[in-house]
Amino acid sequence: MKITSVNVRKFEKEGSRMKGIASVLIDDCFAVHDIRIIEGDSGLFIAMPSRKTKNDDEYRDIAHPINPETRAMFEQAILEAYKTAE
């Protein structure tokens, strides 16, 4: 699996830690949209797309990496694209 494209849209929202939204294209054939870029206490990190569950006030990921290596690959590619985005 290879990340073939990353698009980042930066924005500033008062009172929010969210700094942008990313879309990732995998192997030129599968897209994941709405990956949030968030400013945490230890720096930037990503949050995968999620939706609120019907019965709870919890959020559940719609799509996410299964292992730490894949998560690191996503995070590295997205945060590098974030640094160079205008």
GROMACS elastic network, one bead per residue, 0.5 to 0.9 nm:
[ bonds ]
;  ai    aj funct       b0    kb
    1    26     6  0.69145   500
    1    27     6  0.63054   500
    2    25     6  0.86919   500
    2    26     6  0.57561   500
    2    27     6  0.53458   500
    2    28     6  0.85974   500
    3     6     6  0.75408   500
    3    24     6  0.69161   500
    3    25     6  0.59378   500
    3    27     6  0.60815   500
    3    28     6  0.79715   500
    3    73     6  0.82189   500
    3    74     6  0.77284   500
    3    77     6  0.77390   500
    4    24     6  0.77318   500
    4    25     6  0.56294   500
    4    26     6  0.55299   500
    4    27     6  0.56888   500
    4    28     6  0.59229   500
    5    23     6  0.81892   500
    5    24     6  0.57927   500
    5    26     6  0.71501   500
    5    27     6  0.86455   500
    5    28     6  0.76751   500
    5    77     6  0.88605   500
    6    22     6  0.68592   500
    6    23     6  0.57718   500
    6    25     6  0.63894   500
    6    77     6  0.71568   500
    6    78     6  0.64444   500
    6    81     6  0.66401   500
    7    21     6  0.83561   500
    7    22     6  0.55357   500
    7    23     6  0.52332   500
    7    24     6  0.65768   500
    7    25     6  0.86809   500
    7    78     6  0.80383   500
    7    81     6  0.71520   500
    7    82     6  0.84633   500
    7    85     6  0.84808   500
    8    20     6  0.67429   500
    8    21     6  0.57524   500
    8    23     6  0.65951   500
    8    24     6  0.88690   500
    8    78     6  0.74696   500
    8    81     6  0.65076   500
    8    82     6  0.59501   500
    8    85     6  0.65269   500
    8    86     6  0.89205   500
    9    19     6  0.86640   500
    9    20     6  0.54060   500
    9    21     6  0.53401   500
    9    22     6  0.63867   500
    9    23     6  0.88528   500
    9    82     6  0.79490   500
    9    85     6  0.73850   500
    9    86     6  0.81436   500
   10    19     6  0.59073   500
   10    21     6  0.66628   500
   10    22     6  0.86850   500
   10    37     6  0.87183   500
   10    82     6  0.72978   500
   10    85     6  0.71504   500
   10    86     6  0.72005   500
   11    18     6  0.79969   500
   11    19     6  0.54940   500
   11    20     6  0.53865   500
   11    21     6  0.82967   500
   12    16     6  0.77640   500
   12    17     6  0.85021   500
   12    18     6  0.74670   500
   12    19     6  0.58200   500
   12    20     6  0.77463   500
   13    16     6  0.54465   500
   13    17     6  0.77891   500
   13    18     6  0.72835   500
   13    19     6  0.75965   500
   14    17     6  0.84674   500
   16    19     6  0.79343   500
   16    38     6  0.87671   500
   16    39     6  0.88383   500
   17    37     6  0.85594   500
   17    38     6  0.54973   500
   17    39     6  0.50841   500
   17    40     6  0.71935   500
   18    21     6  0.82167   500
   18    36     6  0.68120   500
   18    37     6  0.58112   500
   18    39     6  0.62282   500
   19    36     6  0.77590   500
   19    37     6  0.55263   500
   19    38     6  0.55801   500
   19    39     6  0.66715   500
   19    44     6  0.86357   500
   20    35     6  0.84738   500
   20    36     6  0.60710   500
   20    37     6  0.50260   500
   20    38     6  0.72703   500
   20    82     6  0.78787   500
   21    33     6  0.81256   500
   21    34     6  0.57041   500
   21    35     6  0.55441   500
   21    37     6  0.58534   500
   22    32     6  0.84981   500
   22    33     6  0.64150   500
   22    34     6  0.58353   500
   22    36     6  0.63620   500
   22    37     6  0.72771   500
   22    78     6  0.68448   500
   22    81     6  0.88321   500
   22    82     6  0.83517   500
   23    31     6  0.69983   500
   23    32     6  0.56337   500
   23    34     6  0.61110   500
   23    35     6  0.63537   500
   23    78     6  0.84734   500
   24    30     6  0.82771   500
   24    31     6  0.56119   500
   24    32     6  0.52544   500
   24    33     6  0.64928   500
   24    35     6  0.82680   500
   24    74     6  0.82323   500
   24    77     6  0.88752   500
   24    78     6  0.79228   500
   25    28     6  0.58519   500
   25    29     6  0.68578   500
   25    30     6  0.56434   500
   25    32     6  0.65558   500
   25    33     6  0.87398   500
   26    29     6  0.60266   500
   26    30     6  0.50870   500
   26    31     6  0.61601   500
   26    32     6  0.80994   500
   27    30     6  0.67209   500
   28    31     6  0.81619   500
   32    35     6  0.74515   500
   32    48     6  0.88753   500
   32    49     6  0.81921   500
   32    63     6  0.75871   500
   33    48     6  0.87459   500
   33    49     6  0.71941   500
   34    47     6  0.89224   500
   34    48     6  0.73084   500
   34    49     6  0.54741   500
   34    50     6  0.86642   500
   35    46     6  0.66372   500
   35    47     6  0.58163   500
   35    49     6  0.52966   500
   35    50     6  0.88454   500
   35    78     6  0.88959   500
   36    45     6  0.83689   500
   36    46     6  0.55538   500
   36    47     6  0.50433   500
   36    48     6  0.64396   500
   36    49     6  0.72012   500
   37    44     6  0.67315   500
   37    45     6  0.58903   500
   37    47     6  0.65130   500
   37    78     6  0.82526   500
   37    79     6  0.79234   500
   37    82     6  0.83931   500
   38    43     6  0.82537   500
   38    44     6  0.55354   500
   38    45     6  0.54575   500
   38    46     6  0.60204   500
   38    47     6  0.72613   500
   39    42     6  0.79203   500
   39    43     6  0.55780   500
   39    45     6  0.65687   500
   39    46     6  0.88377   500
   40    43     6  0.50343   500
   40    44     6  0.57152   500
   40    45     6  0.68131   500
   41    44     6  0.83022   500
   42    45     6  0.86859   500
   44    79     6  0.76016   500
   45    75     6  0.69496   500
   45    79     6  0.77173   500
   46    74     6  0.84477   500
   46    75     6  0.61893   500
   46    78     6  0.79444   500
   46    79     6  0.81294   500
   47    50     6  0.83524   500
   47    61     6  0.88121   500
   47    64     6  0.89864   500
   48    61     6  0.63215   500
   48    62     6  0.75917   500
   48    63     6  0.66159   500
   48    64     6  0.59929   500
   48    65     6  0.86925   500
   49    60     6  0.84538   500
   49    61     6  0.57196   500
   49    62     6  0.56881   500
   49    63     6  0.63121   500
   49    64     6  0.77795   500
   50    59     6  0.60218   500
   50    60     6  0.51859   500
   50    63     6  0.74923   500
   51    58     6  0.83932   500
   51    59     6  0.53132   500
   51    60     6  0.55369   500
   51    61     6  0.65494   500
   51    62     6  0.67939   500
   52    55     6  0.88149   500
   52    56     6  0.76105   500
   52    57     6  0.65122   500
   52    58     6  0.57451   500
   52    60     6  0.63320   500
   52    61     6  0.89817   500
   53    56     6  0.55828   500
   53    57     6  0.65685   500
   53    58     6  0.58473   500
   53    59     6  0.58945   500
   53    60     6  0.66712   500
   54    57     6  0.78302   500
   54    58     6  0.87023   500
   55    58     6  0.84646   500
   56    59     6  0.82676   500
   61    64     6  0.64443   500
   64    71     6  0.79023   500
   65    68     6  0.74801   500
   65    69     6  0.85195   500
   65    70     6  0.57061   500
   65    71     6  0.53059   500
   65    74     6  0.82731   500
   66    69     6  0.86972   500
   66    70     6  0.70998   500
   66    71     6  0.75696   500
   67    70     6  0.56383   500
   67    71     6  0.64318   500
   67    72     6  0.88242   500
   68    71     6  0.50213   500
   68    72     6  0.60619   500
   68    73     6  0.85874   500
   69    72     6  0.51424   500
   69    73     6  0.62670   500
   69    74     6  0.88256   500
   70    74     6  0.63283   500
   70    75     6  0.86194   500
   71    74     6  0.51777   500
   71    75     6  0.61166   500
   71    76     6  0.85447   500
   72    75     6  0.50293   500
   72    76     6  0.59356   500
   72    77     6  0.84773   500
   73    76     6  0.53163   500
   73    77     6  0.62067   500
   73    78     6  0.85784   500
   74    77     6  0.53381   500
   74    78     6  0.60474   500
   74    79     6  0.84653   500
   75    78     6  0.52466   500
   75    79     6  0.59277   500
   75    80     6  0.83830   500
   76    79     6  0.53548   500
   76    80     6  0.60470   500
   76    81     6  0.85652   500
   77    80     6  0.53189   500
   77    81     6  0.62598   500
   77    82     6  0.86565   500
   78    81     6  0.51239   500
   78    82     6  0.60961   500
   78    83     6  0.87711   500
   79    83     6  0.62693   500
   79    84     6  0.88693   500
   80    83     6  0.52428   500
   80    84     6  0.66922   500
   80    85     6  0.87797   500
   81    84     6  0.53467   500
   81    85     6  0.60195   500
   82    85     6  0.51278   500
   82    86     6  0.83083   500
   83    86     6  0.83702   500
